[in-house]
Amino acid sequence: MDGAIMPLIPMKDTVTVTKAGGGDPWDGGSGGAPVTYKCRIDEGARLVRNQNGEEVVSSTQIRFDKLVAVAYDDEITFTDYAGKTHTKRPISVRIVKNIASKPLLTEVYV
């Protein structure tokens, strides 16, 4: 091993995050350049709270290693196990920290 630290959980899936904003809506501009991340995707309905504190049903949980800046108005694109591609916005974003307050995971529900 070369001294690299392994993630807490296997990160064998990928998603593409496209940042919102940054372009002029009048000239057809959209958000920033898409960025692809390794992650862990778990599908299944789950009741979570959105940014307004309301209970909402999420269909997918995405976990990123360490800190990934995901905003509520970003678009997340991924392909499920059936081969269908989805583009969704986050319902809930949470940073999981260790006892020293360093980010271990970024947890996103869509």
N, C-alpha and C positions, 0 to 999 in steps of 0.2 A: 504494500500500500504506500502511496506517495504522501501520506499525511493529510489527505483531504478528509473532511468530515462528511460522513454519510447523513442523508436526511433521516428523520425519525421514522418515516414510513416510505415504502417504495413509491417513486415518482415515475411511473411508466406511461402516463397519459400526457397529452398536450392540449393546450388551449391557446387561442389567439385573443389578446386584449387590444381593443382599439379605443384609445382615449377620446372622450367627447370634446367638442369645441375645437378652437384653434383655427377654424376656417370661416370664411365669409359665406353665410347661407345664401346670399344673393348671387354669388358666382358659382354655386354648386359645391363649395368647399365643405369638407367634413372634418372629422377629428384628426388626431395625430396618426403617425404611421403605425400599423399593426405590429405588435410584438408577440412572439410565440414563447410560451413558458412550459417547462415540464411540470407536471402536477399529478395529483391523485384525484380521480373523479369517481364518486359514488352516487349512483342513481337510486331514487326512491323518494316517495312523498314524505315530507317532514314539516311540522308546524314550527315556524320561526317568527321572530319579531322583525319588522322592517325598521327603517331609520326613523319612522314616526311612532314606533312603539306598538303598531297594530300587528295582530297575528295574521300571518299569510302562509299559504302552503307553498313550499319549495319542492321542486322535482329533482334537484341535483345539488350535491355538495362538492365543492372543488377546494382542495388543499394544496397550497404552494409551500415550498421550502423557504423558510425565513420570511423576510419582509418583501411583499410585492405590493406596490401602490395601485390599488384598485379603487376607483370611485363609483358611486352609485349611478352615475350617468354614462359610464363606460359600457362598451359592448363586448361581451365574451362569446366567442365562437368555438364550438367543439363538435366532434362527431361521436355519437353514442355507439354502443356495442352492436346495434342493429344496422349501423352504417348511415344513419340519418344525421345530417348536419343541423345544429341548432345555433341561433344567435339570440342571446338573452342579456338583460341588464341585471346587475346584482340586486338581490332583495335585502341581504344582510352581509356585512363584512366585519370580520373580527380578527384581531391580531392575538395570537397565543404566545405568551412570554414565559421565560423560565424565571427562576427565583431571583436572578440577577437583573431581571427586566430586559433581557435581550430577546428579540423576536425569534421564536422557533418555527411557527407556521402562520400563514395567512389563510384564513378560512372564509370562503365565499359561498353563499347560498344563492342559487338562481332559480 
